[in-house]
Amino acid sequence: MKSNTRPTLIRRMSVRSTVFYFDSQPPSEARFLMEDFRLATNGAIRTGLRTGVTSRNALCKLAYKDSRRELPGLYSNHHASAIAVAAGILKNHRRRMRAGLAMRPPYLRRLMMRAENQAYKLDRKEGIVDLPVRAGLHVKLKLVVSHYHRRYLDDEAWSLGSLTLLPDRVIIAFRRTPPKPYAPKSVLSLDTNERSLDGVFLREGSSTAVRAEFPDVAIIQQRHHDRRKRLQKKKANDRRTARTLCKREGQREHHRIEYRLHQVANTILSFAKSQESAIVLEDLTGIRHKKSKDLNRRLSTWPRRELHRLIEYKAEDKGIPIIKVDPRYSSKKCPMCGSVQHSRMGTWSEFACECGWRMDRHINASINLLQTASSKGLAGGLWFDPGAFRHDAMMILYEPAMAARSEPNGMSEEAVVPP
């Protein structure tokens, strides 16, 4: 007999890991707790290596009693969390062994501890974490709360997830069910390029070419690359200092680029939300480069996947539908006649076809992406004529003058290495 009940669709939870710093020096009990947690984790790792277990449940059955016996003063839930951390470390160790990279047995070096949401309490108004050490002994940590943190603390839709305690900060995971994506009334197709996102915006009865420019990202990358080269050359006899200084430059580069990518993603999503648009992006997984060494280095540092990640997770929170399509031949295909050019025609910035079609290369690629989405029925059934984009004025969605501080040219006197 067949059941008439339909399977329940479970949507994936949105998780945001938020960093909190301490308002004052944490008490010594917090350090003792992290030391005991590290001992429990390393004990579970030794048990896993000795027995060869591969699952978290099997490791918990083998190591839980020994962990309770060796560290009787540790809160019981912390033992289970330590075994879960050990299972993750063992999983990464087995993966590296299969790849021929792991040589030594793993162990947890840094001081840390992890607690699940049922093992701690958080005062959302005051920003105080109540963390149990053992029966009758709790540690209270006062956190610095900013306007950014209030977005998660004041919204009850964000429930508490796991907590990770480090010597200088606390990382709390917030979870919630994202809103259901709306039915799109328009489509925004974007072609990802090194210095901009170029695309077309299609609405019933209107079509416009759009662009979001972020040339500062490439300038920042070139500047910090030149700085690292100079540091490595200047500190060639002191490798430890060279690594420290280069790491500092890498952190500065990451923060500056991350800020600008967030600005670009927020602007695009605000426009898409106001127009009730679906966003069409390229599926860039598996992309390979076989060009010159300098071009490979430049393209490997091109943060295309990070920009897509920001757009995707922010769109999930806002209920904006994202469509990923195969970008194959999108830069070589003519949207009018459908022919694929096997050699570069036209100029560097313009696509030209034998049928007479001429268009900006990036806009042409975004039109092909939109055609691919429309052919698969993913664009909401909107019909469009590629020729309508030929004479439309460009709509600038984002440029550095809108928000981010402009950066000097990457080939300025500061960035040029003297001969």
C-alpha positions as CSV (number, residue, x, y, z in Angstrom):
1,M,0.0,0.0,0.0
2,K,1.4,3.4,-1.1
3,S,1.6,6.2,1.3
4,N,-0.1,9.5,0.4
5,T,2.2,11.6,2.5
6,R,4.7,13.7,0.6
7,P,8.3,14.1,1.8
8,T,9.0,17.2,3.8
9,L,11.5,19.6,2.2
10,I,14.1,20.7,4.7
11,R,15.9,23.9,3.9
12,R,19.5,24.3,4.9
13,M,20.2,26.5,7.9
14,S,22.1,29.8,7.5
15,V,25.1,29.9,9.8
16,R,27.1,33.0,10.7
17,S,30.2,32.7,12.8
18,T,30.7,36.0,14.7
19,V,33.8,37.0,16.6
20,F,33.6,38.7,20.0
21,Y,36.5,40.1,21.9
22,F,36.8,40.2,25.7
23,D,35.8,43.4,27.5
24,S,38.5,42.6,30.1
25,Q,41.1,40.0,30.8
26,P,39.3,36.6,31.2
27,P,39.7,34.8,34.5
28,S,42.3,32.1,35.0
29,E,39.6,29.4,35.1
30,A,39.0,30.0,31.4
31,R,42.7,29.1,30.6
32,F,42.5,26.0,32.8
33,L,39.3,25.0,31.0
34,M,41.1,25.3,27.6
35,E,44.1,23.3,28.8
36,D,41.8,20.5,30.1
37,F,39.9,20.5,26.8
38,R,43.2,20.2,24.9
39,L,44.2,17.2,27.0
40,A,40.8,15.5,26.4
41,T,41.1,16.2,22.7
42,N,44.6,14.8,22.4
43,G,43.6,11.7,24.4
44,A,40.7,11.0,22.0
45,I,43.1,11.5,19.1
46,R,45.5,8.8,20.5
47,T,42.5,6.5,21.0
48,G,41.5,7.0,17.4
49,L,45.0,6.4,16.0
50,R,45.4,3.3,18.2
51,T,42.1,1.7,17.2
52,G,41.8,3.0,13.7
53,V,38.1,4.1,14.1
54,T,36.8,6.3,11.4
55,S,33.4,7.6,12.7
56,R,32.6,10.1,15.4
57,N,30.1,7.8,17.1
58,A,32.6,4.9,17.3
59,L,35.3,7.2,18.7
60,C,32.8,8.5,21.3
61,K,32.0,5.0,22.5
62,L,35.7,4.2,22.9
63,A,37.1,7.4,24.3
64,Y,34.3,8.9,26.4
65,K,34.8,6.7,29.5
66,D,38.6,7.1,29.4
67,S,38.3,10.8,29.1
68,R,35.9,11.0,32.1
69,R,38.3,8.9,34.1
70,E,41.4,11.0,33.3
71,L,39.7,14.4,33.7
72,P,36.9,13.9,36.2
73,G,36.6,17.7,36.9
74,L,35.7,18.6,33.3
75,Y,32.0,19.2,32.5
76,S,30.5,16.1,30.8
77,N,29.3,17.9,27.7
78,H,32.8,19.2,27.1
79,H,34.1,15.7,26.9
80,A,31.7,15.0,24.0
81,S,32.8,18.2,22.3
82,A,36.5,17.3,22.6
83,I,35.8,13.9,21.0
84,A,34.0,15.7,18.1
85,V,37.0,18.0,17.6
86,A,39.3,15.0,17.7
87,A,37.2,13.2,15.1
88,G,37.5,16.2,12.8
89,I,41.3,16.3,13.2
90,L,41.6,12.6,12.5
91,K,39.4,13.0,9.4
92,N,41.8,15.7,8.0
93,H,44.8,13.5,8.9
94,R,43.4,10.5,7.0
95,R,42.7,12.8,4.0
96,R,46.3,14.0,4.0
97,M,47.6,10.5,4.4
98,R,45.7,9.4,1.3
99,A,47.2,12.4,-0.6
100,G,50.7,11.5,0.7
101,L,51.1,14.7,2.7
102,A,50.8,13.6,6.4
103,M,54.0,12.3,8.0
104,R,53.5,12.7,11.8
105,P,50.6,11.8,14.1
106,P,48.3,14.8,14.7
107,Y,47.6,16.5,17.9
108,L,46.0,19.7,19.1
109,R,48.6,22.4,19.7
110,R,46.7,25.6,20.4
111,L,44.7,26.4,23.4
112,M,41.0,26.3,22.6
113,M,37.7,24.7,23.6
114,R,34.3,24.2,21.9
115,A,30.9,24.0,23.5
116,E,27.6,23.2,21.9
117,N,24.6,25.5,22.4
118,Q,23.2,23.4,25.3
119,A,26.5,23.7,27.2
120,Y,26.6,27.5,27.7
121,K,24.3,30.5,28.2
122,L,24.5,33.9,26.6
123,D,22.9,37.0,27.9
124,R,22.0,38.7,24.7
125,K,21.3,42.1,26.3
126,E,24.5,42.4,28.3
127,G,26.8,40.3,26.2
128,I,27.9,37.9,29.0
129,V,28.7,34.2,28.4
130,D,28.1,31.8,31.2
131,L,30.4,28.8,30.6
132,P,30.4,25.8,33.0
133,V,33.7,24.3,34.0
134,R,32.4,21.6,36.3
135,A,29.5,21.2,38.7
136,G,29.2,24.3,40.9
137,L,31.9,26.2,39.0
138,H,31.1,28.6,36.1
139,V,33.1,31.1,34.2
140,K,31.5,34.4,33.1
141,L,33.0,36.2,30.1
142,K,32.1,39.8,29.4
143,L,32.2,40.5,25.6
144,V,32.5,43.7,23.6
145,V,29.3,44.2,21.7
146,S,29.1,46.4,18.6
147,H,26.3,47.5,16.3
148,Y,27.3,44.6,14.0
149,H,26.8,42.1,16.8
150,R,23.4,43.6,17.7
151,R,22.1,42.4,14.3
152,Y,22.4,38.9,15.6
153,L,21.8,39.4,19.3
154,D,18.6,41.4,19.0
155,D,17.0,39.3,16.4
156,E,15.5,36.2,18.0
157,A,15.3,34.5,14.6
158,W,19.0,33.8,15.0
159,S,19.4,30.9,17.4
160,L,22.6,30.0,19.2
161,G,25.0,27.4,17.7
162,S,28.4,26.3,18.9
163,L,30.8,28.4,20.9
164,T,34.6,28.4,20.4
165,L,36.7,29.8,23.1
166,L,40.2,31.1,22.3
167,P,42.7,32.9,24.6
168,D,41.9,36.3,23.1
169,R,38.4,36.0,21.7
170,V,35.1,34.0,21.5
171,I,33.5,32.8,18.2
172,I,29.7,32.2,18.4
173,A,27.8,30.6,15.6
174,F,24.2,32.0,15.0
175,R,21.7,29.9,13.0
176,R,18.4,30.6,11.3
177,T,16.2,29.2,8.5
178,P,16.6,31.5,5.5
179,P,13.5,33.0,3.9
180,K,12.0,31.3,0.9
181,P,13.2,32.8,-2.4
182,Y,10.6,35.0,-4.1
183,A,9.3,34.5,-7.6
184,P,11.5,36.8,-9.8
185,K,9.9,39.5,-11.9
186,S,13.2,40.4,-13.6
187,V,16.7,38.9,-14.2
188,L,20.2,40.3,-13.6
189,S,22.8,38.4,-15.5
190,L,26.4,39.1,-14.5
191,D,29.7,38.2,-16.2
192,T,32.6,38.1,-13.7
193,N,35.8,39.9,-14.8
194,E,39.0,40.9,-13.2
195,R,38.0,44.5,-12.6
196,S,34.3,44.5,-12.8
197,L,31.0,42.7,-12.9
198,D,29.4,43.4,-16.3
199,G,25.9,42.3,-17.2
200,V,22.4,43.0,-18.4
201,F,19.3,43.7,-16.5
202,L,16.1,42.4,-18.1
203,R,12.6,43.3,-17.0
204,E,9.3,42.9,-18.9
205,G,9.4,45.6,-21.6
206,S,12.8,47.0,-20.7
207,S,16.5,45.9,-20.9
208,T,19.6,47.7,-19.7
209,A,23.4,47.0,-19.6
210,V,24.8,47.3,-16.1
211,R,28.3,47.4,-14.6
212,A,29.8,47.2,-11.1
213,E,33.4,48.4,-11.2
214,F,36.1,47.5,-8.6
215,P,39.5,48.3,-10.2
216,D,41.0,49.0,-6.8
217,V,41.2,45.2,-6.1
218,A,43.7,44.6,-8.8
219,I,45.7,47.7,-7.8
220,I,45.8,46.5,-4.1
221,Q,46.9,43.0,-5.1
222,Q,49.8,44.4,-7.3
223,R,50.9,46.8,-4.6
224,H,51.1,44.2,-1.9
225,H,52.7,41.7,-4.3
226,D,55.5,44.3,-5.0
227,R,55.9,45.0,-1.3
228,R,56.3,41.3,-0.5
229,K,58.9,40.9,-3.2
230,R,60.9,43.9,-1.8
231,L,60.6,42.5,1.8
232,Q,61.8,39.0,0.7
233,K,64.8,40.6,-1.1
234,K,65.6,42.9,1.8
235,K,65.3,40.2,4.5
236,A,66.8,37.4,2.5
237,N,69.2,36.6,5.4
238,D,66.4,36.6,8.0
239,R,63.7,34.2,6.9
240,R,61.7,34.4,10.1
241,T,61.4,38.2,9.9
242,A,60.6,38.0,6.2
243,R,57.8,35.5,6.9
244,T,56.4,37.7,9.7
245,L,56.4,40.9,7.6
246,C,55.0,39.1,4.5
247,K,52.2,37.6,6.6
248,R,51.4,41.1,7.9
249,E,51.2,42.4,4.3
250,G,49.0,39.5,3.3
251,Q,46.5,40.3,6.2
252,R,46.4,43.9,5.1
253,E,45.7,42.9,1.5
254,H,43.0,40.5,2.6
255,H,41.2,43.0,4.7
256,R,41.2,45.8,2.1
257,I,40.0,43.5,-0.7
258,E,37.4,41.9,1.5
259,Y,35.9,45.3,2.4
260,R,35.6,46.2,-1.3
261,L,34.0,42.9,-2.3
262,H,31.5,43.3,0.5
263,Q,30.6,46.7,-0.8
264,V,30.1,45.4,-4.4
265,A,28.0,42.5,-3.2
266,N,25.8,44.7,-1.0
267,T,25.1,47.1,-3.8
268,I,24.2,44.4,-6.3
269,L,21.9,42.6,-3.9
270,S,20.2,45.9,-2.9
271,F,19.4,46.6,-6.6
272,A,18.3,43.0,-7.2
273,K,16.0,43.1,-4.1
274,S,14.4,46.4,-5.1
275,Q,13.7,45.1,-8.6
276,E,12.7,41.5,-7.4
277,S,15.4,40.1,-9.7
278,A,17.0,36.7,-10.0
279,I,20.8,36.8,-10.3
280,V,22.5,34.7,-13.0
281,L,26.2,33.9,-12.3
282,E,28.8,31.8,-13.9
283,D,29.6,28.4,-12.4
284,L,33.4,28.8,-12.2
285,T,34.3,25.5,-10.6
286,G,37.1,23.6,-12.2
287,I,38.5,26.6,-14.1
288,R,42.1,26.1,-15.2
289,H,44.7,28.5,-16.5
290,K,47.5,27.5,-19.1
291,K,49.0,30.9,-19.9
292,S,52.2,32.7,-19.0
293,K,53.6,32.6,-15.4
294,D,52.7,36.2,-14.7
295,L,49.2,35.8,-16.0
296,N,48.7,32.6,-14.1
297,R,49.7,34.3,-10.9
298,R,47.4,37.2,-11.5
299,L,44.4,35.0,-12.3
300,S,45.1,32.7,-9.4
301,T,44.8,35.7,-7.0
302,W,41.7,36.9,-8.8
303,P,39.0,36.8,-6.0
304,R,36.2,35.6,-8.3
305,R,35.1,32.7,-6.1
306,E,35.1,34.9,-3.0
307,L,32.9,37.5,-4.7
308,H,30.5,34.8,-5.8
309,R,30.5,33.3,-2.2
310,L,29.6,36.7,-0.8
311,I,26.8,37.3,-3.3
312,E,25.4,33.8,-2.7
313,Y,25.3,33.7,1.1
314,K,23.9,37.3,1.3
315,A,21.3,36.5,-1.4
316,E,20.2,33.5,0.6
317,D,19.6,35.7,3.7
318,K,17.5,38.1,1.6
319,G,15.6,35.4,-0.3
320,I,17.1,36.4,-3.7
321,P,17.2,33.5,-6.1
322,I,20.6,32.7,-7.6
323,I,21.0,30.8,-10.9
324,K,24.4,29.2,-11.7
325,V,25.0,28.4,-15.4
326,D,27.8,26.8,-17.4
327,P,29.9,29.7,-18.8
328,R,31.4,27.5,-21.6
329,Y,31.9,29.5,-24.8
330,S,30.1,32.5,-23.3
331,S,32.9,34.8,-24.4
332,K,33.2,33.4,-27.9
333,K,29.5,32.8,-28.9
334,C,27.4,35.3,-30.9
335,P,24.0,35.7,-29.3
336,M,22.4,36.7,-32.7
337,C,23.5,33.8,-35.0
338,G,24.7,31.3,-32.4
339,S,28.1,30.7,-34.0
340,V,31.1,30.1,-31.9
341,Q,34.3,32.0,-32.8
342,H,37.4,29.8,-32.6
343,S,39.7,32.8,-32.9
344,R,39.6,36.2,-31.3
345,M,37.8,38.6,-33.6
346,G,37.2,42.4,-33.2
347,T,39.2,44.4,-30.7
348,W,40.3,43.6,-27.1
349,S,37.2,45.2,-25.7
350,E,34.7,44.4,-28.4
351,F,33.2,41.2,-29.7
352,A,32.6,41.1,-33.5
353,C,30.9,38.4,-35.5
354,E,30.8,37.8,-39.3
355,C,27.0,38.3,-39.2
356,G,27.6,42.0,-38.3
357,W,26.9,41.7,-34.5
358,R,29.2,44.0,-32.4
359,M,29.1,44.3,-28.7
360,D,31.3,44.9,-25.6
361,R,32.9,41.5,-24.9
362,H,31.8,41.4,-21.3
363,I,28.2,42.5,-22.1
364,N,28.2,39.9,-24.9
365,A,29.2,37.2,-22.4
366,S,26.5,38.2,-20.0
367,I,23.9,38.0,-22.8
368,N,25.0,34.5,-23.6
369,L,24.7,33.6,-19.9
370,L,21.1,35.0,-19.8
371,Q,20.3,33.0,-23.0
372,T,21.6,29.8,-21.3
373,A,19.4,30.4,-18.3
374,S,16.4,31.3,-20.4
375,S,16.8,28.1,-22.6
376,K,16.6,26.0,-19.4
377,G,13.5,27.8,-18.1
378,L,15.4,29.3,-15.2
379,A,14.9,33.0,-16.0
380,G,11.2,33.1,-15.2
381,G,10.0,32.9,-18.8
382,L,11.1,36.4,-19.7
383,W,11.7,37.0,-23.5
384,F,14.4,39.4,-24.7
385,D,16.0,40.5,-27.9
386,P,19.9,40.7,-27.8
387,G,19.8,43.6,-30.2
388,A,17.9,45.7,-27.6
389,F,21.1,46.1,-25.6
390,R,23.1,47.5,-28.4
391,H,22.1,51.2,-28.0
392,D,21.2,51.2,-24.3
393,A,23.2,53.5,-22.0
394,M,25.3,51.7,-19.3
395,M,23.9,51.7,-15.8
396,I,26.7,51.9,-13.2
397,L,25.7,49.8,-10.1
398,Y,28.9,50.4,-8.2
399,E,32.2,52.2,-8.6
400,P,34.9,53.1,-6.1
401,A,33.7,56.7,-5.7
402,M,30.4,55.5,-4.2
403,A,31.8,54.0,-1.0
404,A,35.3,52.6,-0.9
405,R,38.4,54.8,-0.5
406,S,40.3,54.9,-3.8
407,E,43.8,53.4,-4.0
408,P,46.7,55.0,-5.8
409,N,47.9,53.4,-9.0
410,G,49.7,50.1,-8.6
411,M,52.6,51.4,-10.7
412,S,53.2,54.5,-8.5
413,E,56.6,55.4,-7.2
414,E,55.8,53.4,-4.0
415,A,55.1,50.2,-6.0
416,V,58.0,50.4,-8.5
417,V,61.1,48.3,-7.5
418,P,64.3,50.3,-8.2
419,P,66.7,48.6,-10.6
